[in-house]
Amino acid sequence: MKLRIPAAYVTAVLLVVTVGGIAGWLVPFVQTPNAGGSGYTVEHVHIRADDRITTATLYLPDGDEQVPGVVFGAGSGTAPALYTNYGAAFATNGFAVLVAGQTRELEAGNPIYWEIRRDTSNIFEVAADNYANWATYLASHPRVDEDRLVLGGHSGGANSAYRVAYERDAEGVVAIAGRFPPETDEPFPTNLLLATGSEDSLVPPSKLTNVSAQLTGTALAPGQQVGSFANGTATRVTVAEGATHLSEADDPVLVRESTHWALRSVGESPPATLDITVRSIGSVLSQFLFGLVGVLAGTALTKRAVTRRREDRQRRDGIVALVWLAGFAVVLHTTVSQRVYHFGPMPAQVTKYVLLCGLLLGLGFLLDRAASSTSRADSRVGSALFDLGFLVGPAGAFVLLSTQFVTFQLVTTVVLSSVVLLVLAAVLAELAVLTVERRFRWAAVGVAVLWLMPAIVPPYL
């Protein structure tokens, strides 16, 4: 005997899940409306220099007086949004902060977004030149005291901070997981904080002991500090327990240590507490997942509602697909895109959009014709295979064409795109279960792919 669940029960469950998901998405906005701190403004800026342009975020403390500055370079392939906690901590404690991300070449005054980098022999020099431009930009800001500048960064950003410290005056350096210092016999010219996570497999604590020996002549163990801030020789190795290479971007211990080091480097006394709310990547992802669950359940509710009220199936399916797409866009934009990785749309990347749109339309047309000509597409397995073909085919071809199999660019891109495609695969599965017509579910997910993938495939400098 086949068990039948009353429709009213299903509707009630979907309603509860929808409300719960939306509540889980909204709670962080209510509990921590000023997450990251207060007393500063945030501005997204573009820095143009040497025929290059950098996307960055500028934090300025409230007021008109000059303040010390911190330049913070994001890790390779990441975005300024990932380092919101550092920007907030520095700004709350009186620093003007420039968190700089991707840099692109300019041609005739316009960014070259379609760019492949095969020669990596001078990658550190190019990155250091970019970092020097960021430091010049911040030092020239009317709110910044150019004589009280601190250089910092994570991973690739830290590698550049090392090098620029030899080229210009700085009160201190905050280097988080920087494993490639410059090869030089000159002693490091300023106060230096070396930090990493205990679970960082790329830059383990032992690596920083070697870096400290290379730069200062003294091999420091984790927790050890030597030198004096007064004469610019203070050096310390800090390890955050449990932090990985990625979670160093939001680890509260490293945020606190970095802020304290910057304050002491410019002659200020660190406060007893940071007075900010550090939001972890995990909490942001949890908020996104709550919102996503709410959107998926709400989409199912919408399907049930429009089925009872509308006889035109195409119109019903169009409404359902549109509800999902709108909800997904709102949830993603207010969570992951704000605090972890900024997803487009990026209107300037016309070439990428045209290519990806062509791949989606071309492969989508061929797959739709194939699905229409075989009865196998009507089965659950067959339908799922065609859905995956539409999702993975154009996206995979786009990634390979964009990176041209260059390992340096391919690894990060594949990881990020795989996560996005997994989420969209779950969405496709739900729309299929809701019997949304194939063309409508492909159209909705295709728009999401066209929106997200160009942001995931950045050029590197």
N, C-alpha and C positions, 0 to 999 in steps of 0.2 A: 504494500500500500504506500503510495507516494504522499509524503508529508507536504501539506500546503500551509504556508504561513499567511495569515490574514493580511490584506493590503494595509489595513490601518496600523498594524504592528510595524510593518516595514517602514511606513511613513514616519511613525513615531521615533523609531530608532535613527533614521536618517536625520530627523530634525534635531535629536539630541546630539548626534555626532557633529552636525553642522554648527550648532550653537557652541558646543564644547571646543571645536576647532577654532572658531572665530574668537572665542573668549581667550584661548591660549595664545592666539596671535595678538590680541589687544592688551593683555595683562602687562607685558613689559612697558608699553607706552604709558600705562596708568601708574604702575609702581615706580618706574624710573623715567619720568618725563624729561629729566635733564641728565640722562645717562652720559657719563663722560665728564661731568662737571659743569660749571657755569662761570660767568664773568669774562667771556671772550666771544668773538665772532668768528665764523668760518666762511672762507671764500675759496672757490675753485678758480685757479689761475692757470695761464699758459705762459711759459717762459721761452722766449725766442732769443737765441744767441748762436753764432757760428753756423748759420744755416741749419739749425736744429730747433725743435720745439718739444717742450716737456709739459706733460700734464701734472699738475701739483695741487695741493690743498694748503691754504695759508690760514693759520690760526693767529688772531691778534687779541691780546688782552684788552679789556675795556679801558678807556682813558685816552689821553693825548701825549703822555710823557714817553720818552724813549725807554726801551726795555732791551735786555739782552736777547739774543736770537739763537735758535737751534735749527740747523739743517739736518733733516732726517731722510736718508735715502732708502726707498723701499727695496725689498729683495727682488732679484731678477724674475721677471714674468709676473710680478704681483702688482697690486694697485694701492694708491694712498689710502683707500677706504679700509684696508686691512690693518692699518696702524692708527686708527682713530683713538685708541686708548693712550698711545704715546703723545699724540698731538694734544689731546685733552689734558693730560697730566702736566706737560710742559706749560701749556697756555694758562691753566689754572694757577700755576705757581709763578706767573709773571714773565714768561718767555713768549716772544713772537716765534712761531714755528712754521717751517716750510717742509711739508712731507711731499717728496717728489717721487714720481713714478716713471712711466714709460717716456722715452725720448725717441723722436722720429726725425729723419732728415727732411729738409725743406728743399723744394725745387720750384723756382719762380715764386717764392713766397708761400707755397702751399705744401702741406705735409705729404710725404710719400708713404701712403699707408700700405701699399703693396710692395713689400721689400723683403728680400731674402738675404740673410747674412751667412756666407760660407766661410769667409776668412775670419777666424777667431784669434789670430796670432797677436793682435793688438787690442784685444777686447778690454783689458784692464786700463789701458791708456785712454781709449775712447770714453769708457765709463767715467774715468777720473776727470776728463775734460768736461763732461756733462755736469758732474758734481761741482766742479769749480764754478761753472756758470750759475748753478743754483745758489752757491754761497755768495757770489757777487750780487745776484738778484736780491737776496735777503739783506745783505749788508747795506745795500743802497736804499732800502726802504726807509722812509722818513721816521717810522716808529722804532727803528732798530738802532741800537748803539753798536756800530761796526767794530768797536774795540772789545766787545764782550760777546764773541761768537763761539758757539759750541758746535762741533761737527759730530754727526752720528748716523747710524743706519743699521739695517739688518741684512745679514748674508751678503749679497752683492753690494748693497748700499754701504755696509761696513768696510768692505774691501776698498771702496773708493774713498771713504772717509780717512782711512790710513794714509792714502797717497796725497790727498789734498792738504792734510795737516803738515806735510813737508813743504808745501808750496806757498801757503799763506798763514798768517798769524791766526791762531785759535786758542781759546782758553782751555779747551778740553776736547776729548773725543770719547764718544760712547759707541763701542763696537760690539754689536750683538751677533754672534755666530759668524764672524768674519775670519775665514780660514786662509785667505791668500794675502798676507801682508806684502809690501814691496820688498824686493831684495836690495838691501842697502846696509852699509856699515855705519851710517849715521844714527846716533841715538834718537829715540822718538822725541819730538820737540815739545810735547805738552802733556798734560794730565791724560791718563788713558784708563778707561774701564773696559775690560774684556769680559764678556758675558756669554753664557750659553745655557742650554738645558741639559739635565743629567741624562735624558733619553734622546738627545740629539745625535743621530747616527752619522750625520754629515760632519758636524763639528763637535766631537766629544770633548769633555773637559781637558783631557790630556793634550788635545791639539792646542788649546789656548795656553797651556803651560809652555809649549814649544814656541808659540807666537810671542809670548811675553819675553822669552829668552832671546828671540830673534830681534825684537824691537828695542828692548831695554837692557839686554845683557843679564837679566835676572830671571831665572825660571821660577815662576810663582805657582804655588799650589792653589786649588780652589779655596776661596775665603781669605787668602793672604794679600796683604797690602803693604806697599813700601813707598818711600818718597814723601814729598810734601806738596800740597796744593799751592803754597806760597811761591815756590820757585818753579812750578809747572812740571814736577817730576813724579807726582802721585800716580801709582799704578796699582790696579787691583784686578783679580780674577774672581768673578762671581758665577755661581752655578745655581740655577733654579731647579729644585727637585721635581722630577716628573715631567718637565717640559720637553717637548719634541721640537724639531726644527720649525714646524708650522705653528705650534702653540706658543712659541716664543713671541709671536706677534701680539699676543694678548695676555701674557703671563703677568699676574699682579706683582710678583717679586721683581721681575725684570723692569716693569714699568716704574716701580718705586725706586729701585736702585739707580736706574737711568736718570730719573728726575733729581734724586739726591746728588748724584755725581755732577750733573750739569749745574746745579745750584752752588755746590761747593767750588766748582771750577771758576765760576764768575764772582766768587767772594761772598755769596749769600749763605745764610744758615737754613738748612732744610727744616720744614715744619714737622711736627710730631706725626701728623697724618697727611695723606695726599689730598683729602677732601674731594675725591672723585669716585664715581662708580665705574669700576672696570667691568665691561661686558665681554665675556669670553666668546670665542667663535662658537663654542658648543651651545651657548644660550641663544645666540642669533640663529643658528641652524635649527634649534628646537622650536623657536618662534616660527621659522619658515615652515617647518614640518606641520606644526599645529595649523597654520594658515592653509597649507596645501590640503590637509585632510578635510578642513572645513569647506574648502572650495570643491573638492571632489564629492563630498556628501551633498553640498548645495547643488552641484550639477545634477546629481541623481534625483534630488527633490524637484528640481526644475523640469527634468524629463517627465516625472510622474504628473506634475501639475499641467504642463502643456499638452500631454497626451489626452487628458480628460477634456481639455477645452478647445483643442484645435484638431481639425481633421486633415489638414494639409501636412503631410509628413515632412516634406522638404522645409517648410517654414518651421515646423517643430524642431527638426534637427538643427536648423540654422540657429535658432534661439538657444538651444542647449550648448552648441559649440561656442557661441558668442559669450554665454555666461561663464563657461569655463575659462576662456581666453582672457576675459576682463578680470576675473577673480585672480587668476594666476599672475597676471601682470601687476596687479596691486600688491599682492603678497610678496612677490619677488622684489619689487622695487623698494618696498618699505623695510626689507630685512637684509637679505644677502647683498643686494646691490648697494645698500647704504653702508654696510659695516664690514664686508668681506671682500667682494670683488665687484667692481662697477660693470654691470652689463648694459650694453647699448640701450636704445638704438644709437648708432654713430653715423649720422647722415653724410659725413665727409667721405666715408669709405664706399664710394659709389661702385668701384670696380668689384669689390668683394660681394656687394649686394647683388649686382647684376649676374656675376658668376653663380652664386648660390641659388638665386632665383631661377636661373636657367637650368641648373641641375635638378632643382625641385620640380619644376614644370615638366622638364623633359623626361626624367625618370618616373615621375608621377603619372604622366600620360601613358608611358609604355606599360607600367605595372597595372594601371587601371584597365587598359585594353586587355592585358593578359588575364587579369582577374575576371573580367566580364566574359571571357571566352571559355572559362573552365568552371565546372561545378565544384571543384576542390576549394575554390575561394569562399564557398558558402559554408564550409565546415569551420569549426572553431580553430583548428590547427592551421588550416589553409589560410583563413582570414588573418590569423596572427602572423604568419610568415610573410604575407603580403604587406601587412602593417610595418613589420620590422624592416622589410626591404625598402619601403618608402622612407622610413626614418633614418636607417643607418647608411643606405646607399649614397644619397646626396651629401649627407654630412661627412661621411668617410672620404668621399672623393674630394670634397672641399678642403678638408684638413690636409690630405696628401698633396693636392695641387698647391695649397698655400705654403706649406713648409718644404715642398719638393724633397721630402725624405731627409731633410737636414736634421740629424739627431739632436743637435743643440736646441732646435725649436720644436721638434716633433714630440718629445717626451712630455713636456708640460702641457702642450696642446691636447694630446691624447688623453691624459689624465682628466683635465677639466671637461673636455667634450664628452668623455665617457660618463661622468657624473650627470651632466645635463641630459644626455640621451637616456640614461636609466630612468630619470624622473619623467621624461616625456613618454617613454615606453609604458610606464604605469598609467599615464593619462590615456594613451591610445587604447590600452587594454580596457580601461573603464568605459570609454566611449563605445568600444565594440560591444561590451557586455550590455550597455544601455541601448544597443541596436541603432546607434546613430549611423546614418548612411555613410559609407566609406568615403565618399568625396568630401563630405562635410567634416568628418574627423581628420582627414588628411589636410584639408584646408586650414583648420584651426591649428593643428600641430605644425604644419608647414610654416605658418606665420611666426610661431614661437621659435622654430629653428632659424628662420631668416632673421629674427630679432637677436637671438642669443649668439649664434655661432661666430659672426664677424667680430664680436667683442672677445671671444675666447681665443682667436687666432691672431695675436698681436705680432708685429714685427719686433725684432730685437736689435738693440744697438750695444 
